Amino acid sequence: MGSIGAVVVASVAFVGSHFLLSHPLRGALVRAVGEKGFLGIYSLVAFLTLGWMVMTYKRAPVSSPLWVPGDGIWAVVTVVMLIASILLMGSLIRNPALPTVGRPGAFPEAARGVFAVTRHPMMWAFALWGVCHIAVYPVTRNIVVALAMIVLALVGAALQDQKKERLLPDRWPDWEAKTSYLPFAAIVTGRARLAGFGSHALLGGLIVWLAATWAHLPLAAIAAGIWRWL
């Protein structure tokens, strides 16, 4: 029989192993097995701990929801998840924060598109996913897993900034000056403009949003997104 405690332990292992491997253990492992070897170990541990978390989630009892999400909450979540999908797809192109083997990736001359919103669009997409899933499915096991994803994304983004400042002292601070950790902060302060979204972000985000929300019905028996009203 599963338990919420098991979900908590697995979630802590998933998040904690990411932080340990990405920061205090990374240097020693890279020296021992090389960059590609480290990425292999990192991917294996992430896969195993994610699988553990999913397994405990499925086995845990479903508690009574803390509130009943109405159409108002679903409408807000639907819009926010579209934004998250755009952030996610936009983050896949010309993102200097993505890990690379060998030389660092190229830095855009100016913060445009999703990078004008935040320099960590992928991380904020995951965090928004977590917030939205708590809002529409407020049962204990789901809250634990969603909070784990939020912590991993937002704390991980802050730690990534610190690491990049050490590794790229002549490039990352300049990128930080053009962008912001908090969404829209660079736009509000005049360091970036809300423009330059590519089709990979807008069209790609729209397709992912439509497909992911549609998939909730056959996979979870829950109508999500605009499909709730169609």
N, C-alpha and C positions, 0 to 999 in steps of 0.2 A: 504494500500500500504506500502510495506516495504521500508526501507531506510538504507543507509550505517551508518548513525548515530546510528540506533538501533543495528546494528551489533557491532559497537564499544562499546556501553553501555553493551550489553550482554557479549561481550568478556572480558571487564574489570571486570564485575561481576564474571565471571567464574574464571579468574585468581586471582582476589583480594580475593574472598572467600576462595580459596585454601590457599593462603598465610596467611590470618587472622586465619583460623582454624588450620593450621599446626603450627603456631608460637605464636602470642600474646594471642590468645583465647584458645589454647589447654590445658594449665595447669588448668585453671578455669573450663573448661568443663569436663575434666577428673575427677577432684575432685567432681564435681556435679553429674555426671551420670556414672562414671566409664569408664574404657578403652573401653569396648565393646560398651557401650552407645555412647561414643564419635565417634567411628568408624562408628556407624550407622548414626549419625548426619552428619558426614563428607561425607559419601557415598550418603546420601539423597540430601544434598546441591550440591554436585558435579553433581549428576544426573539431578537435576532440572536446574542448571545453564548451563550445557552442552546442555540440551534439548532446553533451551531458545536461546542459541547461534546458534544451528542448525536451529531452526525455523526462526530466523531473517535472517540467511544466505540465506535460501531458498526463502524468500520473498523479499530480496534486489535485486535491478536491477543489471544486468550484464553490467559492463562498458567495454569500448574498452580496449583490452590488451595493456600493456605498451610496449611490444615487441612481436614478433612472434617467438616462440621457434622452431628451426630447428632440424634436426636429430642429430647435434652435442650436443645440450643441452639435448635432450632426451637420447642419449647414456650415457652421464655423469650421468644424474639422475638415469638411470637404474642401473648402477654400484653402485652408492651411496646408493640407496634404498636396494640393496642386502646386503651391509655392515650394514645398519641400521637394517635390519631384523635379521642378525646374532647377532648384539649387543642386540636386544630385546629378542630373544629367549635364548641367553646365560645368560642374566640377571636374568632369572627366577629360576636358580639353584645356591644355596650357595651364595646368595647375602646378605651381612650383612646390606645393606642399606634399604632392604624391611621392612615395618612395621610389628611388631610382637605384640602379646598380651602376656604379662608376661615377661619372661626372654628374653634377647637379642638373636638374631640368632648367629650361629657359624661363626667365622672368618676363612677364608682359611689361611693356613700357608704361602702361597706365592701367589702373584698375577699372575694368569694364565688365558689363554683364553681371554675372553672379558674384564676381570678385569685387565689384563696387558695393554689393550688399554686405559681404563679409569675406575675409580672406580664408575662411574655413567653411565653404558652402556645403561640402559633403558631411562634415561633422554636424552642422546645424540641421541638415536634412534628417539625419538619424535622430537628433534630439527632438525635432518637431514630430517625427514619427512616434517617439515614445510618449510625448505629451498628448498627442491626439488619441493614441490607443488607451491611455489612462482615462481620458475624457469620455470615450464611448463604451469602454468595457472596464468599469471600476471594480473588478474583483481582485482579491489579494494576490493570487499567483500572477496575474497579468501586471499588476502594479509593480511587483518585485522585478519582473523581467524588464518592463519598460523603464523603470528607474535605473536599472543597471545599464541600459543602452544610453540613457541620458547622461549619466555620470561618465561613462566611457567616452562619449562624444565630446562633451564640453570640457571635462578635466583633461582629456587627451589632447584637445586642441590647444589648451593653455600650456601644457607640458611640451607640446610640439613647438610652440613659439620659443620657449626657453632653449630647447635643443638646437633649433635652427639658428638662434642668435649666437650660440657657441660655435656651431659648425660653419656658418656662413656669415661671419661678422661684417663683411664688406657688402653683403647683398640683402640679407633678410631684414635688417633694420630699415633699409630704404623701402622695402616692400611693405613693412609694417606701417611706415609713415604714409603710404598711399592708401592703405586699407584699414579695416577695423575688425577686431574680434567680435564685438557686438553687432548684430545686423543693423544696417542703415546708419550706424554712427559716423562712418566716413562721409556719407552723403549729407547728413545733417550738418557736419562741421565744414563742408565744402571741399574735402579732400578728394572726392570722387563724385561722378554724376551717374544717375540711374539711366544708363543707355548702353548700347552695344551688345544686347543679348543675341546670341547666334541661334540659328535654327536648331542646332543640336540641343540647346537648352530649352527653348520654347516648344518646338514641335516634339522633340524627344521627351521632354517632361510631360507634355500633354498625353502622349501615347502611353508612357509608363503609368501615369495617373489613371487613365481610363482602364488599362489592362489590369493593374493591381487592384483597383477598387472592384472591378467586375469579378475578379478571381475570388473575392471574399465569399461570394454566394456558393459556388461549387465546393470550395475548400473548407469553409467555416460555417456554412449555412447562415450567413449574415449578409444582408444587402447593404453595401457600403457606397459612399460617394453619391453621384447623381443617380445611380441605379436604384437607390431607395425610393426615388420619385418617378421612375419610368416604368 
